[in-house]
Amino acid sequence: MIDRRALLTALPAVLIAGPALAQTRRAAPAPALLTAEDRALVAEASAYLQALAQVKGRFVQTSPRGSVTRGEVFIKRPGKARFAYDPPSGLLVVSDGHNVSMWDQRLKTFDRYPLGSTPLSLFLAKHIRLDQGVMVRGIQRQPGGFSITLRDGRRQAEGQVVLTFSQSPLALREWALTDAQGQTTRVALSALEPAALDNGLFVLRDPRPRRTTTPK
C-alpha cells in the first residue's frame, strides 16, 4: 500500500510542503560557502536542467518507511510533469504548470495543490538558476557524480531537496526530498530520453461524477 503522506513529499508534482503537511517554522539556515569548483558544478547542473525540455523515463520511489513503488515519468518544462504509477497502485499525479492534481483510483480521491508551494517547482521553473531564488546548502562529491542540496530561498516551501547527478555524461539520477518533519523520500530515475510529449498528458480533471442537487 502506498504511503500517501510520503507521496506528498516525493514528486515534483506532489511536493505539498504547505497545504498538505503540518509545518513548524524554523530559523532559516545560512547558505553554504561555496568554492569556485562548487560554483562551477552548480552552473553546470543549472545549464543541464535548463536544457532538459521534454523527457520520459522510469522512476523508483522509496518512502521514509522503506516501501518501494515504480512507474513512468514524463517531464515537459516549464511546469509540466506526469507520474503514472504501475499497478496495482492506481495512482496518477499530474502538474499542468500551475496546479498539481492527484487521482487515486483505488480510493476514489482527487486532490489539487498549487505547484508553487513545492520545493521541486524550482526544478520545473521556466528559468532554472540554482544560484538565484534558492539556497545552496552544500555540494557532495561521489565517485562518478555529485549532489547539490537546495532549499527554497524564499521559504514558501519547507524542507530541502538533494539533486544527484552522474558525470561523463552529465545526467540527473535522483532527487531526495526531506520534509519539515525530517522524513526523506527518494526518487531514482532511469532510462530518461528525449521525447515529443503531447500537452494532453499534463491535463488531469476530477474523474469523479459530479453531484447533482435535487430541486426542493
Residue pairs with C-beta under 8 A, 6 or more apart in sequence:
1 67
2 63
2 67
2 69
2 85
2 89
2 91
3 63
3 64
3 65
3 67
4 104
5 21
5 183
6 63
6 64
6 65
6 67
6 183
6 185
7 14
7 61
7 63
7 91
7 93
7 102
7 185
8 14
8 15
8 16
8 20
8 21
9 15
9 16
9 17
9 21
9 159
9 177
9 178
9 179
9 183
9 185
10 61
10 63
10 177
10 185
10 187
11 61
11 81
11 83
11 93
11 120
11 187
12 75
12 81
12 95
12 118
12 120
12 121
12 123
12 124
12 175
13 81
13 82
13 83
13 93
13 94
13 95
13 100
13 102
13 115
13 118
14 83
14 93
14 100
14 102
14 113
14 118
15 117
15 118
15 119
15 120
15 121
15 157
15 159
15 161
15 177
16 100
16 113
16 117
16 118
17 23
17 117
17 118
17 119
17 157
17 158
17 159
17 179
17 180
18 113
18 114
18 117
18 156
18 157
18 158
19 113
19 114
19 117
20 113
21 158
21 179
21 180
21 181
22 180
23 158
23 180
24 180
26 180
28 135
28 151
28 155
29 135
29 137
29 151
31 135
31 136
31 137
32 38
32 136
32 137
32 138
32 139
32 149
34 42
34 136
34 139
38 136
38 139
39 131
41 139
41 146
41 148
42 130
42 131
42 136
42 139
42 148
43 131
44 170
45 130
45 148
45 163
45 165
45 170
46 128
46 129
46 130
46 131
48 165
48 170
48 171
48 172
49 123
49 128
49 130
49 172
50 127
50 128
52 75
52 77
52 172
53 76
53 77
53 194
54 75
54 76
54 77
54 194
54 195
54 196
54 197
55 74
55 75
55 192
55 193
55 194
55 195
56 72
56 73
56 74
56 75
56 192
56 193
56 195
56 197
57 72
57 73
57 189
57 190
57 191
57 192
57 193
58 70
58 71
58 72
58 73
58 189
58 190
58 191
59 70
59 71
59 72
59 73
59 83
59 187
59 188
59 189
59 190
60 68
60 69
60 70
60 187
60 188
60 190
61 68
61 69
61 70
61 71
61 185
61 186
61 187
61 188
62 68
62 185
62 186
62 187
62 188
63 69
63 185
64 183
64 184
64 185
69 85
69 86
69 89
70 85
70 86
71 83
71 84
71 85
71 86
71 89
71 91
72 82
72 83
72 84
72 86
73 81
73 82
73 83
73 84
73 189
74 81
74 82
74 84
74 195
74 197
74 201
74 202
75 81
75 82
75 124
76 197
76 199
76 201
76 202
77 124
77 125
77 126
78 97
78 124
78 125
78 126
79 95
79 96
79 97
79 98
79 115
79 124
79 125
79 126
80 95
80 96
80 97
80 124
80 197
80 199
80 201
80 202
81 93
81 94
81 95
81 124
81 202
82 92
82 93
82 94
82 95
82 201
82 202
83 91
83 92
83 93
83 94
84 92
85 91
85 92
85 93
88 106
89 106
90 104
90 105
90 106
91 102
91 103
91 104
91 105
91 106
92 102
92 103
92 105
92 204
93 100
93 101
93 102
93 103
94 100
94 101
94 102
94 201
94 202
94 203
94 204
95 101
95 115
95 124
95 202
96 202
96 203
96 204
97 115
97 124
97 202
98 114
98 115
99 112
99 113
99 114
99 115
100 112
100 113
100 114
100 115
100 118
101 110
101 111
101 112
101 204
101 205
101 206
102 109
102 110
102 111
102 112
102 113
103 109
103 110
103 204
103 206
103 207
104 110
108 208
110 206
110 207
110 208
115 121
115 124
116 156
117 156
117 157
118 157
119 150
119 151
119 152
119 157
119 159
119 160
119 161
119 177
120 161
120 175
120 177
121 157
122 128
122 130
122 133
122 134
122 150
122 152
122 161
123 161
123 163
123 175
130 136
130 148
130 150
132 153
133 152
133 153
133 154
134 150
134 151
134 152
134 153
135 150
135 151
135 152
135 153
136 148
136 149
136 150
137 149
137 150
137 151
137 160
138 148
138 149
139 146
139 147
139 148
139 149
140 146
140 147
140 149
142 164
144 166
144 167
144 168
145 164
145 165
145 166
145 167
145 173
146 164
146 165
146 167
147 162
147 163
147 164
147 165
148 162
148 163
148 165
149 160
149 161
149 162
150 160
150 161
150 162
150 163
151 159
151 160
151 161
152 158
158 179
158 180
159 177
159 178
159 179
159 180
160 177
160 178
161 175
161 176
161 177
161 178
162 175
162 176
162 177
162 178
163 172
163 174
163 175
164 172
164 173
164 174
164 175
164 176
165 171
165 172
165 173
166 173
171 192
172 189
172 192
173 188
173 189
174 186
174 187
174 188
174 189
175 186
175 187
176 184
176 185
176 186
176 187
177 184
177 185
177 186
177 187
178 184
